[in-house]
């Protein structure tokens, strides 16, 4: 579970970083699973096309239900935890230095009511400034939803090219460098993004999105398909997301 100090920091700043949830050997196993997937489905698809694959890929399901991650989520969300979805963001070395993730808030286009969710970002590869680690603007979660529009800069990896319309003071940004097997956690209202991968190394991470079961899908989300959500700890007393079945062999 998160400590009282961590909980206070999360409430004040909107994020936590560098929480170790896997040993180096466990992180190597997750990376091996992704490497096999990358070989099978291709780098282009693996860059941003792996949405909701906890349904059919056992290693992503095991990651999304990792007890160490769920313990952190229970500290934040309580005993009943809904896995909303998963999404892989994989930045390959980019000689043109153009592929980036614009400043945005997670819940803006997720169609949730209330618009409340928490994201754990799991590092499959080491992430640092050079290869485009996530950056956050502390305390921006306290202001609620910010107006979004379309990014005018080419190369935005977000699904519908969204970007906050307010001016961002990038001097206040914090770089969330992490080692493989660690997670960061951020509030769904926190403004965040990431720069291009100007290194010769891949930067792959899995966003694991959680919410309380009382949250419901009230509008069409940005991927225009229902979230493949399921209860992963505690009890779902609401049934807002329907029933989904895992498609891999247990």
ABEGO torsion letter per residue (X at the ends): XBBAAAAAAAAAAGBBBGBBABBAAAAAAAAAAAAAAAAAAEAAAAAAABBGAAAABAAAAAAAABAAAAAAAAAAAEABBBBABBBBBBBBBBAAGABBBBBBBAAAAAGBOBBBBBBBBBBABBBBAAAGBBBBBBGAAAAEBBBBBBBABBGBABAAGBBBABBBBAAABBBBBBBBGBBBBBBAABBBBBBBBABABBBBBBBBBBBBAABBBABBBAAGBBBBBBBABEBBAAGAAEBBBBABBX
